[in-house]
């Protein structure tokens, strides 16, 4: 739970201007993605950047979680990996 809370703090600090436009639903999806990836060998900043990138690529009407959606969207996953500096 601490990782999720820290991830949200990092999310707001890194993407403060954009976060003003993000919905609470976006924050929920990003927080879930951060929690899903908490055991990965990456910093919370990198994971947050990755999850935010993936969330931004998804449709607002998407019903899958980021972790579910990424499995069917390898090009987007690769782009967000690169943007976040992960993998």
N, C-alpha and C positions, 0 to 999 in steps of 0.2 A: 504494500500500500504506500510505503514511503516513496518508492520509485515512481508511482503514478502521481503522487502529489508533487514531487520534485519535477517530474516531466511537465506537469501543467505550469509550474512556475517558469521553467525554461521556455515552454511554448509561448507564454505571454511575453516574456522578456525578449525572445528572439523575433517574435512576430507580432509585437505590440500593435503596430499600425494596422496590419492585416487582421489581427484578432478582433479589432473593433467591428469588423464586417463579418466575422465568423459567427455562426450561430452557436447556441449552447449545444445543439446536436453535433456540430463539428467537434467541439471540445470533448464531448462524450466519446465519439469515434476515435479521436486521437488518443485520449486517455486509455481506451481499451487496447488500441494498437501498442501503446507503450507498455502496458501490462503484459500483453501477449509476447513481447520481445524482451522482457526484463532479464532473461537468462542468456541473451546473446552477448557475444564478446564485443560490445560497442559501448561507447559512453552514452549517457542519458541525452546529451545534446545531439549526438548523431542519430539516435533512435527517434528523438522528437522531430528532428528535421526530416527524417525519412517518412515518418507517419504523417506529418503535416503535408508533405509533398504528395503522398499517395491520396490523402483525403481531398486535396485540391484537384486531383485528376478525376475523382469520382463524381458522378452525377449526384445532384441533391436528392434525387428520388431513389438512389441506390438503397437496397435493403440488406445487402451483405456487409459484414464487418470488413475493415481494411484487410485484416489477415486472411479472410476468405476471398476477397476480391483480388488480392495480389496473385493468387494462385492461377487465376484465369486471365491475367493481364501482364504477361512477362515483359513486354516492351516498357510499360509504365513502371514496373518494378525496377528494371534495369536503369531507367532514367533517374528514378528517385534514389537508387543506390548511389549513383554517380553524384547527383546533386548533394546528397548528405555526406558523401565521403565514406561510405560504408561498403564493405565487401570488396 
